[in-house]
Amino acid sequence: MKSYKPKITESQAREFLTIRGRIFKSRKVIPHRMELVYLPYYFFPIKVRSNKGIDRRFLAAIDGILGSFALVDESAMEEQDLAEAEFQPRISPEQARESLLHEAKWFLYQKSFRSREKYKLLDAGESELGWYPFWVGYYQNKSGAWEFLGLDAVSGVLQGGRGRRLFIHAFADKRLNPQK
């Protein structure tokens, strides 16, 4: 199976995912456990044109669990083979394409609004399924409940609301319902 090689090592990810105190920066909450997970994504090459007539090509990614949109830096991604994937896509390539067309239009509309330059989606190529790596750090809070944070293992970007939602759905679907 096609996947991408993580650029961030486990020790670097542990440092990124270490939570520091808000007042006393010397207080640290280090993850109890770290895990490298590969989540399914559909990758689409897209072509965009500005109102100035400049064409640009990007690589868009739609996650295979919820159908969320993201742009990825193709130059930072190095392919590798993955023997077995724990998480399988829940949406079809057709659903991913529909999600891409809808979410990319909104993304371009927001970008146009911020930059005062209009962008138009010209073309979206064929989808390619691949597994993208993330580091997940698990913590135990003061009340004893377990929490987690996710980190993009290629770019080193912490995953916020959409990323956490994706992890929760993927983990709940696979690990809490193992018969699926």
C-alpha positions as CSV (number, residue, x, y, z in Angstrom):
1,M,0.0,0.0,0.0
2,K,1.2,3.5,-0.8
3,S,2.0,5.7,2.2
4,Y,4.3,8.5,3.1
5,K,7.4,8.5,5.2
6,P,7.3,10.5,8.4
7,K,9.9,13.3,8.6
8,I,9.4,13.9,12.3
9,T,11.1,11.3,14.5
10,E,9.5,9.9,17.7
11,S,11.8,12.0,20.0
12,Q,11.0,15.2,18.0
13,A,7.3,14.4,18.2
14,R,7.5,13.8,21.9
15,E,9.1,17.3,22.3
16,F,6.4,18.9,20.1
17,L,3.6,17.2,22.0
18,T,5.0,18.0,25.5
19,I,2.6,20.4,27.1
20,R,4.2,23.2,29.1
21,G,2.5,25.1,31.9
22,R,0.8,28.4,31.1
23,I,2.3,30.3,34.0
24,F,5.4,28.2,35.0
25,K,7.0,27.1,31.7
26,S,9.2,24.7,33.6
27,R,6.2,22.5,34.4
28,K,5.9,19.8,31.7
29,V,3.3,17.2,30.9
30,I,5.1,14.6,28.8
31,P,3.0,12.1,26.8
32,H,2.7,8.7,28.6
33,R,2.7,6.9,25.2
34,M,3.4,7.8,21.6
35,E,2.0,6.1,18.6
36,L,2.6,6.5,14.8
37,V,-0.7,6.0,13.0
38,Y,-1.4,6.1,9.2
39,L,-4.8,7.4,8.2
40,P,-6.3,7.0,4.7
41,Y,-6.4,10.0,2.4
42,Y,-7.5,10.6,-1.2
43,F,-5.0,12.8,-3.0
44,F,-6.1,15.0,-5.9
45,P,-4.0,17.2,-8.1
46,I,-5.9,20.4,-8.6
47,K,-5.5,23.4,-10.9
48,V,-6.5,26.9,-9.9
49,R,-6.6,30.2,-11.8
50,S,-6.5,33.7,-10.4
51,N,-8.3,36.6,-11.9
52,K,-4.9,37.8,-13.2
53,G,-4.7,34.7,-15.4
54,I,-2.0,32.9,-13.3
55,D,-2.5,29.1,-13.1
56,R,-1.3,27.2,-10.1
57,R,-1.2,23.5,-9.3
58,F,-1.7,22.1,-5.8
59,L,-2.1,18.7,-4.2
60,A,-5.4,18.5,-2.2
61,A,-6.1,15.8,0.3
62,I,-9.5,14.5,1.4
63,D,-9.4,12.2,4.5
64,G,-10.9,8.8,4.0
65,I,-12.8,8.9,7.3
66,L,-14.8,12.1,7.4
67,G,-14.0,13.8,4.0
68,S,-12.2,16.9,5.3
69,F,-10.2,19.0,2.9
70,A,-6.5,20.0,3.2
71,L,-3.7,21.2,1.0
72,V,-0.5,19.3,1.3
73,D,3.1,20.2,0.4
74,E,3.9,17.6,-2.2
75,S,7.7,18.4,-2.1
76,A,7.9,17.3,1.6
77,M,6.2,13.9,1.0
78,E,8.4,10.9,0.3
79,E,6.6,7.7,-0.7
80,Q,7.1,4.4,1.1
81,D,5.3,1.0,1.2
82,L,3.0,0.2,4.1
83,A,2.7,-3.5,4.8
84,E,-0.7,-3.3,6.5
85,A,-3.0,-0.4,7.3
86,E,-5.0,-0.4,10.6
87,F,-7.5,2.2,9.3
88,Q,-9.4,1.7,6.1
89,P,-11.3,4.5,4.3
90,R,-15.0,4.9,5.2
91,I,-15.9,7.0,2.2
92,S,-15.6,6.1,-1.5
93,P,-13.5,7.9,-4.1
94,E,-16.7,9.4,-5.6
95,Q,-17.7,10.8,-2.2
96,A,-14.1,12.1,-1.7
97,R,-14.4,13.9,-5.1
98,E,-17.7,15.5,-4.2
99,S,-16.2,16.6,-0.9
100,L,-13.2,18.0,-2.7
101,L,-15.3,20.0,-5.1
102,H,-17.4,21.5,-2.4
103,E,-14.7,22.2,0.2
104,A,-12.2,23.5,-2.4
105,K,-14.7,26.1,-3.6
106,W,-15.2,27.3,-0.1
107,F,-11.5,27.4,0.6
108,L,-10.9,29.4,-2.6
109,Y,-13.7,31.7,-1.8
110,Q,-12.1,32.4,1.7
111,K,-8.7,32.8,0.1
112,S,-10.2,35.3,-2.5
113,F,-11.8,37.3,0.3
114,R,-8.6,37.6,2.3
115,S,-6.3,38.4,-0.7
116,R,-8.7,40.4,-2.7
117,E,-7.8,38.3,-5.7
118,K,-10.4,35.9,-7.1
119,Y,-9.5,32.2,-7.6
120,K,-11.3,29.6,-9.6
121,L,-11.0,25.8,-9.5
122,L,-10.3,24.8,-13.1
123,D,-9.6,21.1,-12.8
124,A,-9.4,18.3,-10.2
125,G,-7.5,15.2,-11.4
126,E,-8.1,11.6,-10.5
127,S,-7.9,10.5,-6.9
128,E,-5.1,8.4,-5.5
129,L,-5.5,6.5,-2.2
130,G,-2.6,6.8,0.2
131,W,-1.9,6.6,4.0
132,Y,-0.6,9.7,5.7
133,P,1.4,9.5,9.0
134,F,0.5,11.2,12.3
135,W,2.1,11.0,15.7
136,V,-0.4,10.7,18.6
137,G,0.6,11.4,22.1
138,Y,-1.6,10.2,25.0
139,Y,-1.8,12.1,28.3
140,Q,-3.6,11.5,31.6
141,N,-5.1,14.7,33.1
142,K,-5.5,15.6,36.7
143,S,-8.9,13.9,37.0
144,G,-7.4,10.6,35.6
145,A,-9.1,10.8,32.2
146,W,-7.0,10.1,29.1
147,E,-6.5,12.7,26.4
148,F,-4.5,12.9,23.2
149,L,-2.9,15.3,20.8
150,G,-2.1,14.6,17.2
151,L,0.9,15.9,15.2
152,D,1.4,15.7,11.4
153,A,4.4,13.4,11.0
154,V,5.5,15.0,7.7
155,S,5.2,18.8,8.4
156,G,5.2,18.9,12.2
157,V,1.9,20.8,12.5
158,L,-0.2,20.2,15.6
159,Q,-3.7,18.9,14.7
160,G,-6.5,21.1,16.0
161,G,-10.3,20.6,16.0
162,R,-10.8,18.9,12.6
163,G,-7.7,16.7,13.2
164,R,-8.9,15.6,16.7
165,R,-12.4,14.9,15.3
166,L,-10.8,12.7,12.6
167,F,-8.7,10.8,15.1
168,I,-11.8,10.3,17.4
169,H,-13.9,8.9,14.5
170,A,-11.0,6.7,13.2
171,F,-10.2,5.3,16.7
172,A,-13.9,4.8,17.6
173,D,-14.6,3.0,14.4
174,K,-11.7,0.7,14.5
175,R,-10.6,0.2,18.1
176,L,-14.0,0.3,19.9
177,N,-15.8,-1.7,17.2
178,P,-13.2,-4.3,16.2
179,Q,-15.7,-6.5,14.4
180,K,-15.9,-4.0,11.6
